[in-house]
Amino acid sequence: MSSPDLPTSLPGVPAAGRFWADAELVLAPEDPRPGAWAGGPSAQLVDGTWWLAYRLRRPVGEGRGFANVVARSADGVRFTPVVELGKDRFGAESLERPALVHTPEGTWRLYVSCATPGTRHWRVDLLEAGTVEGLATATPRTVLPGSDTAAVKDPVIRHDAQQWHLWASVHPLDELDATDRMTTQHATSADGVTWRWRGTALAGTDGAWDARGVRFATVALDGPRTWALYDGRATAAENWEERTGLAVSDGDGGFVPVGNAPLLQSPHAPFGLRYADHVALPDGGARWFYEATRADGAHELRTVLLPD
């Protein structure tokens, strides 16, 4: 299927120039080196308070993804950590991007991507509590186990007033040196705990900038105008430095990439800009959070407030 042009009637899609130029720093990595990251954000705005979950990482060989944090803010820019969850809590070799969810019933959920030690396998565990603070002592339970042939991680979760939707990156494990390949798979659930896989939402395009793999970063549910931003890479060498593309719903559970190039990227080589999440605001516009490559090669967590 050919890539469509950018729809002119698609509200909320960010403008590339302002996305970088108007952004503010939320969190810098603890160490200014390649492989040191603060990012992988997942945001919620509840009763006027901002909540942000994110991942902290050290370079390979020095701990990798060592913690997930949930923090609070009054303005969406300056955050105070409330809960920090270390990888040992999950028996994991590394943690990746969490997904923070506030349910219609008022409970809090944190979906945590966990690397199985000594393997290329990933699974997703769930914590649930009545308050964000309660996540610190909640008991993890595995809700997306993956399999011997597939790793599953980095879920994006939405509720459409009828059921839960989940989009996760799935990595085939059939080639040990090629487990960075990924597609985005779609699942649905009545309760957000037990999931039924529905099929491929998006795969890379042969010969394109996203050929090696695609991973959904955020989804805007809007009926026939539903769209997603996704992380893409052309080669294995671009692993960890994905850029961001746009895809639109095909009306049948799948998505179609828009255009033939990334929508968003860092101005700093190797141009990584990924895990972009957004929260639509009651009075219009949206606040965005994303992880991006700095001039020194480390990754920082940034936010920008954009109008429709």
N, C-alpha and C positions, 0 to 999 in steps of 0.2 A: 504494500500500500504506500503510495507517495505521501510525503509530508505536506500538510496543508500550510497555507500562509497564516500568520498570526491573526486570530479573529479580532475584529474591531469592536465587538460587543461582548467582550469577556472581562467583566469587572474584577479588579483585585490583582491582576497580573502585574508584577512590579516592573518599574522602569529601570533599565540597567544603570544609567548614569547616576541617578539619585541613590540607588541601592548601595553604592559604595561611597560616594562623595558625602552624603548626609549622615552616614552611620556613626555611631558612638561605640566606644569600647565598653564591653560588659566585664570581660575577664581576660587577662593575659595568662599564658602558660607559666608554670613555675620556673622554667628553664629556657632561655632563648636559643634553642637548638632545633634543627630538623628532627622530627619524631616526638617533640614535646608539644602537646596539644591541650587546649581548653576549648571545648566545643561539643558537637553533637546535641544541640539544644532541642528541648520539647517544652512548649509553653502553654499556660492556662491563665485566663483572667477571670477571677471568681469574686463577686461582690466587691469589686474595686481594687482587689489585691492581685498583683502579678505573682505567679509561681513559675519557676523555671527549673527544669531538670537538665543536667548536662553531664558529660563524661570528662574525666581528667586522665591524661596519658603521659607516660614517659617513653623514651625510645625503646626499641626492641633490645632485649637483653638487660633492661633496667626496670622492668615492671610492666611495660605496655599499659593497657587500660586498667589503672589501679583503683579507680573509684567512680561511682555515680553520686552526684550531689543534687539535692533539691533546695532551692533558695527562694526567698521572699523579697518583694519590692513594692514600694508605693508608686513608683514612677515608670517602671519598666526598664530602667537603665542601671540604677544602683541596687544591687542585690546583696542580701545577707543570707549566708548558708543556714539552713535549718536542720537538714539531715545529710549525713555522709555515709555511704554504704561502700565498704571495701570489697574487693574481689574475693577475699577469703570467706566472706559471708556466704557466698554462693558456690564455694569450691571450684572457682573458675581461674583459669590462667590469665584471662583478660576480660574486661567489660567494654562494651561498645555503647552506642547511643541508647539511652532509655526513652521510653514513651510514658509521659505523665498524663493521666486521665482523671477527670472529675465526673463521676457518673450522675445520671439524672436523679438517683436516690441520695446523692450527697456524699458518697464515700470517695476515697482516693485510691487510685491504682497506679502502680509503677511497674511497667513491663521492662525487664532487664535482659539485655543480650549477653550471654555467658559463653566463653570459650572453654571447651572441654580440654583439660590438661593433656599435653602430649599428642594432640591430634589437630586436624584442621576443622573439626566439627564445632558447630555453635547451636545453642538452644535458647529459648526465651523463658524466663521465670517471671512469675507474677507475685508482687506484694500488694496487699489490700488492707486499708485501715480507715477508721472514721475521721481521722485528721492526718495532715501531712506529717506531723510529729510522730504519729503512731506507726508510720512506715518503718521507723528505725527498729522496731521490735517485732514487726509482722513476720510470719513464717513464709519463706518462699515456696511456691509450688510451680512445677513446670507445666506450661500451657502450650508451648510449641516445641516439641522434643526434637524436631529434625529426624534424621534417620542415618543408617550406615552409608547412604549414598548422597545425602543432601544436608548441608548446614543451613540454618535459618536464623535470621537476626534483623535488627534495625526496624521493628514494626512501626508503621504509622496507623493510628487507630482513630476512627470517627464513628459517631452515632447519628443515624438519619431519622430519629424519632420512631423508627420501626424495628431496626436491628443494628447490630454492630458490624462495622466493616474494618478489615485489617489488610494492609499491604506490607509485605515483608520481602527483604532480599533473600533469595535462595541461591546457594552456591553448590554446584555439583562437585562431588568428591571422587569422581572416577579417575581423575588424573592428579596425582599428588602435586605436581608442579604447576597446576593450572586451576587451583581452587579459588583464585580471585575472580573467575568468571561469575557473572550473576545475572539473574532475571528478577523481575518483581512479580510476585504471585499474590493473588487476591483470595481472601477468606471472609466468611461471614459467621455470625454467632448471635444467638438469642440472648446470651448472658455476658458476653465478653470474656468467657473463660474457656468454653468448649467451642472449638473452631472447625468449620468445614471448608476445605479448600475448593475454590471455584474455578481456578485456571490462571493462565498467564495474563497479567494486566499489561505488561510491557516487556519487550526484549530489545536488545541492541540491534542496530541496523548495520548490515554488512558494509564494510568500507567507510563507515561514517565515524564521527567523533566519539560516538557512544558504542562502538561495535563490540568492545570487550565485555561490557556489562552496564546495567542500569539498576538504580535503587531509588525508589520513591523517597522524597524528603518531606513533602507536605501535600495534602489534598484539600481542595475547596469543593465541597458538595453543593451543587447548584443545578440539579436536574440535568437537562440536556446540555447545560453550559458548565458541567463539572470539569475541572482541570487539575493538574498536578505539576509540581516541580520535581525534577528527579536529578540524581547524580549520575554522571556518565563518564566512562573512560574508553579510550580507543585501544590501548595496549596494556599489558601487564605492568609496564614501566610507570604508568600513570596511576597505579594503585596508591591510594591515600591522598591523591591530588586531583580528585574528580572535579569537574566543572558542572554547572547547573543548566539543565534544559527544561523546556516546557512541553507538556503533552496534554491533549484534550480527550475527553471521553468519546468513545465510538458508539455509546448508547447500548452496548451489549456486554458490559463488564470489562472491556479492554480499553486501551488508550492508544492514541496515535501521536507520535512526536511532531512538533511544530518546527518547521524550518530545517536547515541543514547545518546549524552551528549552535554552540551553547548560547543561552540567553544571558547568563551571568558568570563572571569569573573574577578572580583577584587580579589587580594590576601587577602583582609580584610573581615572578617565575618561581615554580612551575604553574602558577595561575589557579591553584586550587580554591574553590568556593563550593561548599557542600553542606548538607544537612540543614537547608533553609526551612524554617518553620514559621508560620504566621498565625496571628490571632486577629480576626475581623473585629473592629471596634463598634460599639453600639451607635455612635454618631457618624459612622462612615470611615473609610480608610482601614488600615491594618498596621499592626506593629510586627516587624519581622526580626527574627534572630537567625544567625548563621555562623558557621565556622569558616575561616579563611586563612590562606597562607600570607605570612608577613614577609618583609624583605629579608629577614634572617633565616627563613625557612621554617620557623615554628608556626603553629596555628593559634589564632586568637578567636574569642567569641565576641561577636558584634551585634548591634541592634540598630534598626532604622524605622522611623515612623513615616509611612507613606499614605497619601490620599488615594482614593479610588482612581 
